[in-house]
């Protein structure tokens, strides 16, 4: 059975958190303005597609910025 969009997002978020060591509350606050974001996703809550896009954009930009910093 295919994963739901929420499960896919949560999986991506968990990978990002493992990579960066960022705390879940801090991540939620900076990525979406909601410090309870990860807790909500873990409990099966959904987010609007626009919010998911914002979260993915944050993770992508954060990775890009960190990669550029480490290359400098």
N, C-alpha and C positions, 0 to 999 in steps of 0.2 A: 504494500500500500504506500502511496506517495505521501511525503510529508506535507503538512499544511504550510501556508505562508508564514504563520506564526512560528512553527517549529523550525522552519528554515532560517528565519531571522534570529531566533534564539540560539541556534547552532552557530551561526556566524558571529553573534555577539560573544558567545562563550569562547570561541576560538580567538577573537580579538582580545578579550580580557586575559586569556592565558598567555598570549603573545606579549602583551604590554604590561601586565601586572597591575593594571588600573583597577581601582575598586568599583564595585557594582553601583553604589549610590552616586559616586562621582561621575561615572560613565553616563548613567541615566540623565543626570543633571546637565552635563555638557552636550550630550548627543541629542537630547530631546526636550530638555527643560523639566524633566520629571525624574526625581531621584528614585522613585519606586518602579521605574520602567522594567528592569530585569525581573524583579519580584512579580510584577504583573504578567510578564511573558511566561515565567515559570509556572504560574498558576493557571495558564491557559487563556489569559486575556489577550485581546487582539489590539492592534493599532491601525490607524488609518493608513492607507497606502502612501499618502504624502509624508506621514511620520516615519514610516519604514524607509522611505527614500531618503529622508533627512538623516536618519541614523546611519544608513549605508554610506551616504556622502561623507558624514563625519569620520567614519572608520577609514574610508579611502583616503581622505585628506590627511588624517593623522598619520597613517602609514607612509604616505608620500612625503610628508614633512620630516618624519623621523628618518626615512631613508636618505633624504637630501642632507640632513644634518650629519648623519654618520659618514656620508661620502665626502663631506667638506673637511 
